[in-house]
């Protein structure tokens, strides 16, 4: 009686029916996997409540979709298109967030196909790998100390074309002007550069040399937004 209640309107005798017990077991397993992935993501990561909740329920959502597709190729293509639509209509996240979402979708897909043990094994292995990789620096701190954004204010009568090239060649590996604008009632120019320092320890020496060229006007240097952390 219960199985008949959950039978689809368009099911035939050739259709493989998922029992209510199997459905609940798969959903419970997917929710447990989602909680594991959410807990692992929260370790040493900046996160929002909405993203963690989404990550926790995503395996269950994918699990249900895969179970409902149940081998139907046409429905599978439609589901893939729906996932793509949601992805491109949403605000792009960081690489870490996108990777976590794909990981949750993969775990949900395995669970939806009925391979519960493989889904749990996959989740445990990938969680361990993520925790291990998060402990590695991959020289990220060293590189972030070299990539800087430099703002230099100069008087309007100073030709900024090439005036700092000698210093840039001495203290930086590469440099590029990203913005030139006037300030202070158009009596000053403010130049913005993206630079890669040769030696982070010589940053102050570099700024002191620039001050001698720009008349001791304002100079600021900040962490460069390289864009490598977002899609």
C-alpha positions in Angstrom: 0.0 0.0 0.0 2.8 2.4 1.0 4.8 1.6 -2.2 1.7 2.1 -4.3 1.2 5.5 -2.7 4.6 6.7 -3.8 4.3 5.2 -7.3 4.6 7.7 -10.2 1.7 8.5 -12.3 3.6 7.6 -15.5 5.3 4.5 -14.2 4.8 1.3 -16.1 5.4 -2.4 -15.2 8.9 -2.0 -16.8 9.8 0.8 -14.5 12.1 0.1 -11.5 10.4 1.4 -8.4 12.5 2.7 -5.4 11.1 1.5 -2.1 10.4 4.0 0.6 12.9 2.3 2.9 15.7 2.6 0.3 14.7 6.2 -0.3 14.9 7.1 3.4 18.2 5.3 3.8 19.8 7.1 0.9 18.5 10.5 2.1 19.8 9.9 5.6 23.2 8.8 4.3 23.3 11.9 2.0 22.5 14.2 4.9 25.2 12.7 7.1 27.7 13.1 4.2 26.6 16.7 3.9 27.2 17.4 7.5 30.7 15.9 7.3 31.6 18.0 4.3 30.2 21.2 6.0 32.1 20.5 9.2 35.4 19.9 7.2 34.8 23.1 5.2 34.4 25.1 8.4 37.9 24.2 9.6 40.3 27.1 8.9 37.9 28.7 6.4 35.9 31.9 6.3 32.3 31.0 5.6 28.8 32.2 5.9 25.9 30.4 7.5 24.0 30.2 4.2 26.8 28.6 2.4 27.4 26.0 5.1 23.7 25.1 5.2 23.7 24.8 1.4 26.7 22.6 1.4 25.1 20.4 4.1 21.8 19.8 2.1 23.3 19.7 -1.4 24.2 16.0 -1.4 20.7 15.1 -0.4 19.2 17.2 -3.2 21.5 15.6 -5.8 20.8 12.2 -4.3 17.0 12.7 -4.8 17.5 14.0 -8.3 19.6 11.0 -9.3 17.2 8.5 -7.8 14.3 10.2 -9.6 16.1 10.2 -12.9 16.6 6.4 -12.4 18.4 5.7 -15.7 16.3 8.1 -17.9 18.8 9.7 -20.3 16.4 12.5 -21.4 15.6 13.5 -17.8 19.3 13.3 -17.0 20.2 15.8 -19.7 17.4 18.1 -18.5 18.7 17.9 -14.9 22.3 18.7 -16.1 20.9 21.8 -17.9 19.1 22.9 -14.8 22.2 22.7 -12.7 24.1 24.7 -15.3 21.4 27.4 -15.3 21.5 27.7 -11.5 25.3 27.9 -11.6 25.4 30.8 -14.2 22.5 32.7 -12.7 24.2 32.7 -9.3 26.9 35.0 -7.9 30.4 33.5 -8.6 32.1 32.2 -5.6 35.7 31.5 -4.7 37.5 28.5 -6.1 37.3 26.8 -2.6 33.5 27.3 -2.5 33.0 26.0 -6.0 35.2 23.0 -5.3 33.2 22.2 -2.1 30.0 22.4 -4.0 31.2 20.0 -6.7 32.5 17.6 -4.0 29.0 17.7 -2.4 27.3 17.1 -5.7 29.7 14.1 -6.4 28.9 12.6 -3.1 25.2 13.0 -3.6 25.4 11.5 -7.1 27.1 8.4 -5.7 24.6 8.1 -2.9 21.7 8.5 -5.4 23.0 5.6 -7.5 22.7 3.4 -4.4 26.4 3.0 -3.6 26.2 4.1 0.0 29.5 2.5 1.1 31.4 4.1 -1.8 29.8 7.4 -1.0 30.9 7.3 2.6 34.4 6.1 1.6 34.6 8.9 -1.0 33.6 11.5 1.6 36.0 10.3 4.2 38.9 10.2 1.8 38.3 13.6 0.3 37.7 15.2 3.7 41.1 13.8 4.8 42.8 15.1 1.6 41.2 18.6 2.1 42.4 18.8 5.7 45.9 17.7 4.7 46.1 20.2 1.8 44.8 23.0 4.1 47.8 22.5 6.3 50.2 23.0 3.4 51.2 26.5 2.5 52.3 25.9 -1.1 54.4 29.1 -0.7 51.2 31.2 -0.7 52.4 33.5 2.1 55.7 34.1 0.4 54.1 34.9 -2.9 51.4 37.1 -1.4 54.2 39.2 0.2 55.6 40.0 -3.2 52.5 40.9 -5.1 51.5 44.5 -4.2 49.4 47.4 -5.4 51.2 50.7 -5.3 49.6 54.1 -5.2 51.8 57.2 -5.9 50.7 60.8 -5.8 52.8 63.2 -7.9 52.5 66.9 -8.7 50.9 67.9 -12.0 54.1 69.3 -13.4 55.9 66.0 -13.1 55.9 63.8 -16.2 55.1 60.4 -14.8 56.0 58.6 -18.0 59.2 56.7 -17.2 60.0 58.8 -14.1 60.0 55.7 -11.8 61.2 53.1 -14.3 64.7 53.0 -12.9 63.4 52.2 -9.4 60.9 49.7 -10.6 63.6 47.8 -12.5 65.8 47.8 -9.4 63.2 46.7 -6.8 60.5 44.8 -8.8 60.4 41.8 -11.1 57.5 43.3 -13.0 55.2 46.3 -12.9 52.3 47.7 -14.8 50.2 51.0 -14.6 46.6 50.1 -14.0 45.2 53.6 -13.4 46.0 57.3 -13.7 43.7 59.9 -12.3 43.7 63.5 -11.1 43.1 64.4 -7.5 43.0 67.5 -5.1 41.2 69.8 -7.6 43.2 68.3 -10.5 46.5 69.7 -9.1 47.9 66.2 -8.4 48.1 62.9 -10.2 47.5 59.6 -8.5 49.1 56.6 -10.2 48.2 53.0 -9.5 50.6 50.1 -10.3 50.5 46.4 -9.9 54.0 45.3 -9.0 55.9 42.1 -8.1 58.7 42.9 -5.6 62.1 41.2 -6.0 62.6 41.1 -2.2 59.8 41.8 0.3 62.4 42.9 2.9 63.3 45.9 0.8 59.8 47.3 0.6 60.5 50.3 2.9 63.7 51.1 1.1 61.8 51.1 -2.2 59.2 53.5 -0.7 61.9 55.8 0.5 63.4 56.0 -2.9 60.0 56.7 -4.4 59.5 59.6 -2.0 62.6 61.3 -3.3 61.1 61.2 -6.8 57.5 62.4 -6.0 58.3 65.3 -3.7 57.5 63.4 -0.5 53.8 63.2 -1.4 51.5 60.4 -0.4 52.5 56.8 -1.2 50.6 53.7 -0.2 51.2 50.1 -0.9 48.7 47.3 -0.2 48.1 43.6 -0.9 47.4 43.0 -4.5 44.1 41.4 -5.5 45.5 38.9 -8.0 42.1 37.3 -8.8 43.5 33.8 -8.4 41.1 33.0 -5.6 37.9 33.6 -7.4 36.3 32.5 -10.6 
